């Protein structure tokens, strides 16, 4: 990411997202203990374009990798096929 031409814009978007999460009280800092498993985090980047196709905005979201989270009970999600 350091060599990306828009790396500074993405870093600004990441800082804005991170500060927004802190201001809303989304999470708390915790000490890591070796006997607990942590859910990994991942940054997702997106670009916004205007109607003429010009790049106007950079977005970054911090997401938890819930697909890697293991539970003791089996989970089931019902879906409806059209």
MOVEN-V235104 format. One record per residue. SS is DSSP state (H for helix, E for strand, - for the rest). PHI is phi in whole degrees, 0 to 359 (999 if undefined). D_LAST is the distance of its C-alpha to the last C-alpha in Angstrom with 2 decimals. Layout:
ss->SS phi->PHI d_last->D_LAST
ss->SS phi->PHI d_last->D_LAST
This chain:
ss->- phi->999 d_last->41.08
ss->- phi->294 d_last->44.76
ss->- phi->266 d_last->45.07
ss->- phi->292 d_last->42.05
ss->- phi->297 d_last->43.33
ss->- phi->250 d_last->41.42
ss->H phi->299 d_last->42.10
ss->H phi->292 d_last->44.04
ss->H phi->294 d_last->41.23
ss->H phi->292 d_last->38.73
ss->H phi->296 d_last->41.34
ss->H phi->296 d_last->41.73
ss->H phi->295 d_last->37.97
ss->H phi->295 d_last->38.04
ss->H phi->296 d_last->41.04
ss->H phi->297 d_last->39.46
ss->H phi->295 d_last->36.31
ss->H phi->296 d_last->38.53
ss->H phi->295 d_last->40.84
ss->H phi->295 d_last->37.99
ss->H phi->295 d_last->36.71
ss->H phi->293 d_last->40.28
ss->H phi->297 d_last->40.93
ss->- phi->277 d_last->37.88
ss->- phi->70 d_last->39.01
ss->- phi->292 d_last->35.83
ss->- phi->215 d_last->37.80
ss->- phi->233 d_last->41.31
ss->- phi->284 d_last->43.55
ss->- phi->228 d_last->44.28
ss->- phi->287 d_last->46.73
ss->- phi->274 d_last->45.17
ss->- phi->254 d_last->46.30
ss->- phi->293 d_last->46.18
ss->- phi->270 d_last->44.64
ss->- phi->250 d_last->41.43
ss->- phi->271 d_last->38.47
ss->- phi->256 d_last->37.21
ss->- phi->274 d_last->33.69
ss->- phi->291 d_last->34.17
ss->E phi->252 d_last->33.48
ss->E phi->212 d_last->32.39
ss->E phi->268 d_last->32.79
ss->E phi->242 d_last->29.97
ss->E phi->250 d_last->31.29
ss->E phi->215 d_last->29.85
ss->E phi->246 d_last->31.55
ss->E phi->248 d_last->31.26
ss->E phi->238 d_last->32.21
ss->- phi->276 d_last->33.39
ss->- phi->293 d_last->32.39
ss->- phi->269 d_last->35.06
ss->- phi->90 d_last->33.74
ss->- phi->272 d_last->36.57
ss->E phi->291 d_last->36.13
ss->E phi->242 d_last->36.69
ss->E phi->211 d_last->35.59
ss->E phi->244 d_last->35.17
ss->E phi->234 d_last->32.94
ss->E phi->221 d_last->33.03
ss->E phi->234 d_last->31.06
ss->E phi->263 d_last->32.27
ss->E phi->237 d_last->29.50
ss->E phi->270 d_last->29.86
ss->- phi->278 d_last->28.62
ss->H phi->294 d_last->26.68
ss->H phi->291 d_last->25.28
ss->H phi->265 d_last->28.91
ss->- phi->283 d_last->29.58
ss->- phi->259 d_last->30.39
ss->- phi->246 d_last->30.16
ss->- phi->281 d_last->31.93
ss->- phi->256 d_last->29.01
ss->- phi->283 d_last->25.74
ss->- phi->257 d_last->22.79
ss->- phi->219 d_last->19.23
ss->- phi->237 d_last->16.14
ss->- phi->283 d_last->13.17
ss->- phi->235 d_last->9.73
ss->- phi->246 d_last->6.40
ss->- phi->267 d_last->3.77
ss->- phi->282 d_last->0.00
